[in-house]
Amino acid sequence: MKRSKEELISYCGLYCGECFIKENRMADLSVELRKYLDKVNFKKYTNSLSKMIPEMRLLRHYGLFYKVLCALDGMRCPAHCRANAGTSMCKVRKCCRDKELKGCWECAVFETCKTLAWLKPVNKDANLKNLRIIKRKGAQTFLKEKKYW
């Protein structure tokens, strides 16, 4: 079943239709790289290479790098926000559903909302900019304009 573009607007104002995480490409590439590194048993060379070649000294942190690849694999999104994808701990989705809102743009206090604050470290005020556009111009106009990340 194909979703409408409007359904790809998350409750918080981010647009799932342009999300690099939703594409799963990064996660897939991290799996592919890990498989290759395991196949060639790259780990056994990292200590020696980090000592022999100055440009390779960061290989001494290979274990951490491998953990980062695993974390990237965990950044998968099988569907969009409105289909219960994303983190199950999303308080924004729960809040909107509890208030029976299509999104935060329908809430009178979204500008000062503490629930939206958890997005700030990554998205700064991008979702607030989107919410303002949706509130002022509507979802259909928002879909035709620039979306902030």
C-alpha positions in Angstrom: 0.0 0.0 0.0 1.5 3.3 -1.1 1.5 6.1 1.4 0.6 9.7 0.6 3.4 12.2 0.9 1.4 13.9 3.7 1.6 10.7 5.8 5.4 11.1 5.6 5.3 14.3 7.7 6.2 13.2 11.1 4.4 14.4 14.2 7.4 16.6 15.2 7.6 18.3 11.8 10.5 16.3 10.2 9.8 14.8 6.8 10.4 11.1 6.5 10.2 11.2 2.7 13.7 12.8 2.5 15.3 11.0 5.5 18.7 9.4 4.8 18.1 7.0 7.7 14.8 5.7 6.2 16.7 4.8 3.0 18.6 2.2 5.0 21.6 2.6 2.6 24.0 3.6 5.4 22.9 0.6 7.5 23.3 -1.7 4.5 26.7 -0.4 3.6 27.9 -0.8 7.2 26.8 -4.5 7.1 28.5 -5.0 3.7 31.8 -3.5 5.1 31.7 -5.5 8.3 31.2 -8.7 6.3 34.1 -7.9 4.1 36.4 -6.9 7.0 35.4 -10.2 8.7 36.0 -12.2 5.5 39.6 -10.9 5.1 40.2 -11.1 8.9 41.2 -7.4 8.8 41.3 -7.2 12.6 44.4 -9.3 12.9 46.4 -6.8 10.7 45.3 -3.6 12.5 47.8 -3.6 15.3 50.8 -4.2 13.1 49.6 -1.7 10.4 49.0 1.0 13.1 52.7 0.6 14.2 54.3 0.2 10.8 52.6 3.0 8.8 52.2 6.4 10.5 49.1 7.2 8.4 47.5 4.0 9.7 47.9 4.7 13.4 44.2 5.2 13.9 43.8 1.5 13.2 44.7 0.9 16.8 41.0 2.0 17.4 39.7 -0.6 15.1 37.5 -2.2 17.8 35.7 1.2 18.3 35.4 1.6 14.5 33.7 -1.8 14.3 31.3 -0.8 17.0 30.4 2.3 15.1 29.7 0.2 12.1 27.4 -2.0 14.2 25.6 1.2 15.5 25.1 2.4 11.9 23.5 -1.0 11.1 21.1 -0.3 14.0 20.0 2.9 12.3 17.3 1.3 10.3 13.8 2.6 9.8 11.4 0.1 8.2 8.6 2.6 7.8 7.7 6.2 8.6 6.8 7.8 11.9 3.0 7.5 11.5 3.4 3.8 10.9 5.0 3.4 14.3 8.5 3.3 12.9 11.4 5.1 14.5 12.1 4.8 18.2 9.4 3.3 20.3 10.3 5.8 23.0 9.2 8.8 21.0 7.3 11.0 23.4 6.3 13.3 20.6 4.3 10.6 18.7 2.6 9.5 22.0 1.7 13.1 22.9 0.1 13.8 19.5 -1.8 10.5 19.6 -3.0 11.1 23.1 -4.2 14.6 22.1 -5.6 13.2 18.8 -3.5 15.7 16.8 -2.2 15.1 13.2 1.0 16.7 14.4 2.6 19.3 16.7 1.6 22.1 14.3 -2.0 21.6 15.6 -0.8 22.2 19.2 -1.0 25.7 20.7 2.2 25.3 22.6 4.6 23.6 20.2 6.9 26.7 20.2 7.8 26.1 23.8 7.1 22.4 24.1 9.5 20.5 26.3 8.6 17.2 24.6 10.1 18.5 21.3 13.3 19.5 23.0 14.9 16.1 22.6 15.3 16.8 18.9 17.4 19.9 19.4 20.8 18.4 19.8 20.6 16.8 16.3 18.1 18.9 14.4 18.6 22.3 16.1 15.3 24.2 15.2 14.7 22.5 11.9 11.5 20.7 12.9 10.2 24.0 14.5 10.8 25.8 11.2 8.8 23.0 9.4 6.1 23.1 12.0 5.7 26.9 11.5 5.4 26.4 7.8 2.8 23.6 8.1 0.8 25.7 10.7 0.9 28.8 8.5 0.6 27.3 5.0 -0.7 23.8 5.4 0.8 20.4 4.7 0.3 20.4 1.0 2.2 23.7 0.6 4.9 22.4 3.0 5.4 19.4 0.8 6.2 21.6 -2.2 8.6 23.9 -0.3 12.0 23.5 1.2 12.1 21.2 4.2 14.5 21.8 7.0 16.7 19.1 8.7 
